[in-house]
């Protein structure tokens, strides 16, 4: 009695489970991505790990990867005079600049994307030029304006400067998001009895969540990390922000690299938290703003 060996027919589950051949280009692309991710992540890891090391394990000939973590460097970093004043100043100017930029950019980007008026192309060109201009060359002009107006060491003036810095990118980005929303949705809302303002608030604005999140993140990082303007405009220590505190930290503590790395970690932590929060909200906004046909 012979036993017949059965083979899976075409289209059977066994045949569908066969793996597709892996292409060499895909493997190389994945390896390159992993190598770049490790390259960019390693300095951040080394900064954070150094903040948890005692001084004796930081200044060694051979790098120390396994150690007993200690948090003694963080009280040293936060114990600097006026530390919480610097935190409050940074949060005030950053959040204030981002919120002002969002309010103004919403109106400006809606006008550029939806309305026809004389000088529209010139306005778009001016926004692009302002975005490309290096703000460092404006430091002297800003200083002369602040000096003549008796506004040096002013937190409101620094907030206004940061607002102007992040506004062009915010307008340009939101313009693209508003232009991507079908005009028919706005017209349908107006037919149903909404005014143009109500149509924008109830129909267009909820669909702009991804754009609002991305521009808020960019504005927050730009204002939070800005150094040149506050260095020139705010010489008074009580009117300075965390970037200046970080640059002066090593001078204040000599070669205390553990405390310096702890200060750097504390400075980078708010940006990481904002990024994680806004990234999740942006994905939720994309899902909630989907239009069903």
C-alpha positions as a LaTeX table, in Angstrom:
\begin{tabular}{lrrr}
\hline
Residue & $x$ (\AA) & $y$ (\AA) & $z$ (\AA) \\
\hline
Unk1 & 0.00 & 0.00 & 0.00 \\
Unk2 & 1.63 & 3.22 & $-1.12$ \\
Unk3 & 1.36 & 6.44 & 0.75 \\
Unk4 & 0.93 & 9.53 & $-1.39$ \\
Unk5 & 2.65 & 12.69 & $-0.28$ \\
Unk6 & 0.24 & 15.59 & $-0.46$ \\
Unk7 & 1.52 & 19.02 & $-1.48$ \\
Unk8 & $-0.30$ & 22.25 & $-0.71$ \\
Unk9 & $-2.36$ & 23.44 & $-3.61$ \\
Unk10 & $-1.96$ & 26.88 & $-5.06$ \\
Unk11 & $-3.62$ & 29.49 & $-2.92$ \\
Unk12 & $-3.74$ & 27.38 & 0.26 \\
Unk13 & $-2.88$ & 28.94 & 3.64 \\
Unk14 & 0.45 & 27.11 & 3.71 \\
Unk15 & 1.45 & 28.79 & 0.48 \\
Unk16 & 0.29 & 32.19 & 1.67 \\
Unk17 & 2.46 & 31.89 & 4.77 \\
Unk18 & 5.60 & 31.61 & 2.72 \\
Unk19 & 7.83 & 34.57 & 3.29 \\
Unk20 & 8.50 & 36.93 & 0.48 \\
Unk21 & 12.13 & 37.19 & $-0.57$ \\
Unk22 & 13.89 & 39.99 & 1.28 \\
Unk23 & 15.54 & 42.42 & $-1.07$ \\
Unk24 & 19.09 & 43.59 & $-0.46$ \\
Unk25 & 18.03 & 47.23 & $-0.83$ \\
Unk26 & 15.46 & 46.87 & 1.97 \\
Unk27 & 18.01 & 45.30 & 4.30 \\
Unk28 & 20.56 & 48.03 & 3.60 \\
Unk29 & 17.95 & 50.75 & 4.12 \\
Unk30 & 16.92 & 49.27 & 7.49 \\
Unk31 & 20.52 & 48.87 & 8.63 \\
Unk32 & 21.29 & 52.45 & 7.61 \\
Unk33 & 18.25 & 53.72 & 9.53 \\
Unk34 & 19.27 & 51.77 & 12.64 \\
Unk35 & 22.85 & 53.05 & 12.41 \\
Unk36 & 21.67 & 56.67 & 12.09 \\
Unk37 & 19.23 & 56.25 & 14.97 \\
Unk38 & 22.00 & 54.89 & 17.18 \\
Unk39 & 24.34 & 57.67 & 16.07 \\
Unk40 & 21.87 & 60.41 & 17.00 \\
Unk41 & 20.62 & 58.74 & 20.17 \\
Unk42 & 24.02 & 57.96 & 21.69 \\
Unk43 & 24.95 & 61.55 & 22.70 \\
Unk44 & 21.57 & 61.91 & 24.43 \\
Unk45 & 22.07 & 58.61 & 26.21 \\
Unk46 & 25.59 & 59.61 & 27.27 \\
Unk47 & 24.38 & 62.96 & 28.58 \\
Unk48 & 21.64 & 61.33 & 30.65 \\
Unk49 & 23.86 & 58.50 & 31.92 \\
Unk50 & 26.63 & 60.97 & 32.86 \\
Unk51 & 24.13 & 62.94 & 34.92 \\
Unk52 & 23.60 & 59.79 & 37.02 \\
Unk53 & 27.31 & 59.02 & 37.54 \\
Unk54 & 29.53 & 60.19 & 40.38 \\
Unk55 & 32.36 & 62.48 & 39.39 \\
Unk56 & 34.95 & 59.71 & 39.73 \\
Unk57 & 33.25 & 57.62 & 37.02 \\
Unk58 & 32.86 & 60.49 & 34.55 \\
Unk59 & 36.49 & 61.57 & 34.28 \\
Unk60 & 37.94 & 58.16 & 33.46 \\
Unk61 & 40.25 & 57.01 & 30.70 \\
Unk62 & 37.90 & 54.20 & 29.70 \\
Unk63 & 34.16 & 54.86 & 29.36 \\
Unk64 & 31.98 & 53.41 & 32.11 \\
Unk65 & 28.75 & 51.84 & 30.82 \\
Unk66 & 27.70 & 49.91 & 33.94 \\
Unk67 & 27.45 & 51.90 & 37.15 \\
Unk68 & 25.31 & 52.48 & 40.22 \\
Unk69 & 23.11 & 55.51 & 39.44 \\
Unk70 & 23.03 & 58.46 & 41.79 \\
Unk71 & 20.85 & 61.57 & 41.76 \\
Unk72 & 23.19 & 63.81 & 43.71 \\
Unk73 & 23.99 & 65.88 & 40.61 \\
Unk74 & 20.40 & 67.10 & 40.19 \\
Unk75 & 20.12 & 68.96 & 43.52 \\
Unk76 & 23.42 & 70.63 & 42.64 \\
Unk77 & 21.95 & 71.78 & 39.32 \\
Unk78 & 18.64 & 73.00 & 40.71 \\
Unk79 & 20.32 & 74.62 & 43.70 \\
Unk80 & 21.77 & 77.41 & 41.59 \\
Unk81 & 20.59 & 80.90 & 42.52 \\
Unk82 & 17.51 & 82.05 & 40.56 \\
Unk83 & 17.02 & 78.61 & 38.96 \\
Unk84 & 13.23 & 78.70 & 39.32 \\
Unk85 & 13.21 & 82.29 & 38.08 \\
Unk86 & 14.94 & 81.11 & 34.92 \\
Unk87 & 12.38 & 78.31 & 34.55 \\
Unk88 & 9.48 & 80.73 & 34.95 \\
Unk89 & 10.99 & 83.18 & 32.46 \\
Unk90 & 11.59 & 80.46 & 29.87 \\
Unk91 & 8.08 & 79.08 & 30.18 \\
Unk92 & 6.55 & 82.57 & 30.04 \\
Unk93 & 8.33 & 83.72 & 26.88 \\
Unk94 & 8.02 & 80.34 & 25.14 \\
Unk95 & 4.36 & 79.63 & 25.81 \\
Unk96 & 3.42 & 83.28 & 25.26 \\
Unk97 & 5.21 & 83.46 & 21.91 \\
Unk98 & 3.69 & 80.18 & 20.68 \\
Unk99 & 0.13 & 81.14 & 21.65 \\
Unk100 & 0.40 & 84.59 & 20.10 \\
Unk101 & 1.86 & 83.10 & 16.91 \\
Unk102 & $-0.98$ & 80.56 & 16.65 \\
Unk103 & $-3.70$ & 83.21 & 17.05 \\
Unk104 & $-2.20$ & 85.60 & 14.50 \\
Unk105 & $-1.17$ & 82.84 & 12.09 \\
Unk106 & $-4.64$ & 81.30 & 12.04 \\
Unk107 & $-6.15$ & 84.56 & 10.79 \\
Unk108 & $-3.30$ & 85.32 & 8.38 \\
Unk109 & $-3.09$ & 81.82 & 6.91 \\
Unk110 & $-6.87$ & 81.69 & 6.41 \\
Unk111 & $-6.75$ & 85.00 & 4.54 \\
Unk112 & $-3.86$ & 83.84 & 2.35 \\
Unk113 & $-5.37$ & 80.43 & 1.61 \\
Unk114 & $-9.03$ & 81.39 & 1.11 \\
Unk115 & $-9.32$ & 85.07 & 0.16 \\
Unk116 & $-8.40$ & 86.96 & $-2.99$ \\
Unk117 & $-7.00$ & 90.42 & $-2.32$ \\
Unk118 & $-4.44$ & 92.79 & $-3.76$ \\
Unk119 & $-0.95$ & 92.14 & $-2.46$ \\
Unk120 & $-1.62$ & 88.50 & $-1.60$ \\
Unk121 & 1.42 & 87.21 & $-3.49$ \\
Unk122 & 3.56 & 89.93 & $-1.97$ \\
Unk123 & 2.45 & 88.87 & 1.52 \\
Unk124 & 3.34 & 85.25 & 0.80 \\
Unk125 & 6.74 & 86.33 & $-0.51$ \\
Unk126 & 7.35 & 88.47 & 2.58 \\
Unk127 & 6.52 & 85.51 & 4.84 \\
Unk128 & 8.98 & 83.31 & 2.94 \\
Unk129 & 11.72 & 85.94 & 3.14 \\
Unk130 & 11.15 & 86.40 & 6.87 \\
Unk131 & 11.38 & 82.64 & 7.34 \\
Unk132 & 14.68 & 82.42 & 5.44 \\
Unk133 & 16.32 & 85.44 & 7.09 \\
Unk134 & 18.85 & 84.60 & 9.85 \\
Unk135 & 17.62 & 86.28 & 13.01 \\
Unk136 & 21.14 & 86.61 & 14.39 \\
Unk137 & 21.81 & 89.52 & 12.00 \\
Unk138 & 18.87 & 91.37 & 13.61 \\
Unk139 & 20.38 & 91.31 & 17.09 \\
Unk140 & 21.93 & 94.78 & 16.82 \\
Unk141 & 18.73 & 96.29 & 15.45 \\
Unk142 & 16.65 & 94.66 & 18.17 \\
Unk143 & 19.07 & 95.92 & 20.82 \\
Unk144 & 18.88 & 99.50 & 19.53 \\
Unk145 & 15.07 & 99.37 & 19.48 \\
Unk146 & 14.94 & 97.98 & 23.02 \\
Unk147 & 17.51 & 100.50 & 24.27 \\
Unk148 & 15.78 & 103.51 & 22.71 \\
Unk149 & 12.42 & 102.34 & 24.03 \\
Unk150 & 13.80 & 101.66 & 27.51 \\
Unk151 & 12.74 & 98.01 & 27.23 \\
Unk152 & 15.97 & 96.17 & 27.98 \\
Unk153 & 15.68 & 93.30 & 30.48 \\
Unk154 & 11.97 & 93.03 & 29.63 \\
Unk155 & 10.19 & 89.67 & 29.54 \\
Unk156 & 7.27 & 91.05 & 27.43 \\
Unk157 & 9.72 & 92.39 & 24.83 \\
Unk158 & 11.52 & 89.05 & 24.67 \\
Unk159 & 8.16 & 87.32 & 24.23 \\
Unk160 & 7.32 & 89.68 & 21.36 \\
Unk161 & 10.69 & 88.99 & 19.72 \\
Unk162 & 10.18 & 85.22 & 19.93 \\
Unk163 & 6.64 & 85.66 & 18.61 \\
Unk164 & 8.01 & 87.42 & 15.52 \\
Unk165 & 10.62 & 84.69 & 15.07 \\
Unk166 & 8.15 & 81.77 & 15.01 \\
Unk167 & 5.32 & 83.58 & 13.20 \\
Unk168 & 6.51 & 83.15 & 9.55 \\
Unk169 & 6.85 & 79.37 & 9.81 \\
Unk170 & 3.51 & 79.11 & 11.59 \\
Unk171 & 1.74 & 81.10 & 8.87 \\
Unk172 & 3.37 & 79.13 & 6.08 \\
Unk173 & 2.56 & 75.74 & 7.62 \\
Unk174 & $-1.04$ & 76.52 & 8.57 \\
Unk175 & $-1.64$ & 77.97 & 5.11 \\
Unk176 & $-0.94$ & 74.56 & 3.63 \\
Unk177 & $-3.26$ & 72.80 & 6.07 \\
Unk178 & $-6.11$ & 75.24 & 5.45 \\
Unk179 & $-5.66$ & 74.98 & 1.69 \\
Unk180 & $-5.91$ & 71.18 & 1.98 \\
Unk181 & $-9.39$ & 71.40 & 3.56 \\
Unk182 & $-12.02$ & 71.19 & 0.77 \\
Unk183 & $-13.79$ & 74.48 & 0.18 \\
Unk184 & $-17.05$ & 72.54 & $-0.25$ \\
Unk185 & $-17.13$ & 71.80 & 3.48 \\
Unk186 & $-17.05$ & 75.49 & 4.31 \\
Unk187 & $-19.67$ & 76.29 & 1.66 \\
Unk188 & $-21.96$ & 73.53 & 2.93 \\
Unk189 & $-21.76$ & 74.95 & 6.45 \\
Unk190 & $-22.65$ & 78.42 & 5.14 \\
Unk191 & $-25.62$ & 76.98 & 3.25 \\
Unk192 & $-26.79$ & 75.41 & 6.52 \\
Unk193 & $-26.85$ & 78.88 & 8.10 \\
Unk194 & $-23.34$ & 79.37 & 9.50 \\
Unk195 & $-21.50$ & 82.62 & 9.03 \\
Unk196 & $-17.97$ & 82.51 & 7.62 \\
Unk197 & $-16.55$ & 82.79 & 11.11 \\
Unk198 & $-18.77$ & 79.99 & 12.42 \\
Unk199 & $-17.87$ & 77.80 & 9.45 \\
Unk200 & $-14.19$ & 78.32 & 10.20 \\
Unk201 & $-14.63$ & 77.61 & 13.90 \\
Unk202 & $-16.90$ & 74.56 & 13.56 \\
Unk203 & $-15.65$ & 72.97 & 10.33 \\
Unk204 & $-12.12$ & 74.05 & 9.42 \\
Unk205 & $-10.58$ & 74.56 & 12.86 \\
Unk206 & $-11.19$ & 70.97 & 14.09 \\
Unk207 & $-9.43$ & 69.66 & 10.97 \\
Unk208 & $-6.31$ & 71.74 & 11.67 \\
Unk209 & $-5.21$ & 69.76 & 14.73 \\
Unk210 & $-2.15$ & 68.17 & 13.03 \\
Unk211 & $-0.99$ & 71.55 & 11.73 \\
Unk212 & $-1.53$ & 73.27 & 15.07 \\
Unk213 & 0.41 & 70.57 & 16.89 \\
Unk214 & 3.36 & 70.56 & 14.47 \\
Unk215 & 3.68 & 74.34 & 14.41 \\
Unk216 & 3.35 & 74.52 & 18.20 \\
Unk217 & 6.15 & 72.00 & 18.56 \\
Unk218 & 8.42 & 73.90 & 16.19 \\
Unk219 & 7.67 & 77.21 & 17.89 \\
Unk220 & 8.26 & 75.76 & 21.34 \\
Unk221 & 11.64 & 74.29 & 20.38 \\
Unk222 & 12.71 & 77.52 & 18.63 \\
Unk223 & 11.80 & 79.80 & 21.53 \\
Unk224 & 12.96 & 77.41 & 24.24 \\
Unk225 & 16.46 & 77.00 & 22.74 \\
Unk226 & 16.97 & 80.62 & 21.60 \\
Unk227 & 20.19 & 82.12 & 22.93 \\
Unk228 & 21.41 & 85.14 & 20.95 \\
Unk229 & 18.49 & 87.49 & 21.58 \\
Unk230 & 18.23 & 86.91 & 25.31 \\
Unk231 & 22.01 & 87.24 & 25.64 \\
Unk232 & 21.90 & 90.75 & 24.16 \\
Unk233 & 18.52 & 92.03 & 25.33 \\
Unk234 & 18.38 & 90.67 & 28.89 \\
Unk235 & 21.60 & 91.34 & 30.77 \\
Unk236 & 19.89 & 91.39 & 34.16 \\
Unk237 & 20.13 & 87.93 & 35.74 \\
Unk238 & 16.53 & 88.02 & 36.95 \\
Unk239 & 15.35 & 88.53 & 33.35 \\
Unk240 & 17.39 & 85.72 & 31.78 \\
Unk241 & 16.23 & 82.29 & 30.62 \\
Unk242 & 17.46 & 78.71 & 30.88 \\
Unk243 & 19.77 & 78.75 & 27.81 \\
Unk244 & 21.93 & 81.40 & 29.50 \\
Unk245 & 21.78 & 79.50 & 32.79 \\
Unk246 & 23.05 & 76.41 & 31.00 \\
Unk247 & 25.97 & 78.19 & 29.32 \\
Unk248 & 27.04 & 79.83 & 32.57 \\
Unk249 & 26.67 & 76.63 & 34.56 \\
Unk250 & 30.13 & 75.23 & 34.00 \\
Unk251 & 31.66 & 78.60 & 34.82 \\
Unk252 & 29.83 & 78.64 & 38.15 \\
Unk253 & 30.80 & 75.10 & 39.14 \\
Unk254 & 34.18 & 74.69 & 37.46 \\
Unk255 & 34.62 & 71.17 & 36.09 \\
Unk256 & 31.63 & 69.54 & 37.76 \\
Unk257 & 30.61 & 67.59 & 34.67 \\
Unk258 & 28.03 & 65.52 & 36.52 \\
Unk259 & 26.08 & 68.63 & 37.53 \\
Unk260 & 26.56 & 70.07 & 34.04 \\
Unk261 & 25.07 & 66.96 & 32.45 \\
Unk262 & 22.21 & 67.04 & 34.97 \\
Unk263 & 21.54 & 70.65 & 34.00 \\
Unk264 & 21.56 & 69.70 & 30.31 \\
Unk265 & 19.12 & 66.86 & 30.96 \\
Unk266 & 16.76 & 69.15 & 32.86 \\
Unk267 & 16.95 & 71.67 & 30.02 \\
Unk268 & 16.10 & 69.04 & 27.38 \\
Unk269 & 13.34 & 67.34 & 29.39 \\
Unk270 & 10.52 & 69.88 & 28.72 \\
Unk271 & 11.11 & 69.66 & 24.96 \\
Unk272 & 10.88 & 65.86 & 25.13 \\
Unk273 & 7.65 & 66.03 & 27.17 \\
Unk274 & 6.07 & 68.55 & 24.80 \\
Unk275 & 7.12 & 66.46 & 21.80 \\
Unk276 & 5.58 & 63.27 & 23.18 \\
Unk277 & 2.37 & 65.07 & 24.20 \\
Unk278 & 1.89 & 66.95 & 20.93 \\
Unk279 & 2.80 & 63.95 & 18.80 \\
Unk280 & 0.03 & 61.91 & 20.40 \\
Unk281 & $-2.44$ & 64.77 & 20.05 \\
Unk282 & $-1.47$ & 65.28 & 16.41 \\
Unk283 & $-2.19$ & 61.65 & 15.54 \\
Unk284 & $-5.51$ & 61.87 & 17.40 \\
Unk285 & $-6.35$ & 65.04 & 15.49 \\
Unk286 & $-5.69$ & 63.33 & 12.17 \\
Unk287 & $-8.07$ & 60.51 & 13.07 \\
Unk288 & $-10.76$ & 62.78 & 14.49 \\
Unk289 & $-10.52$ & 65.11 & 11.51 \\
Unk290 & $-10.98$ & 62.42 & 8.88 \\
Unk291 & $-13.77$ & 63.19 & 6.42 \\
Unk292 & $-15.96$ & 60.25 & 5.50 \\
Unk293 & $-17.19$ & 60.18 & 1.95 \\
\hline
\end{tabular}
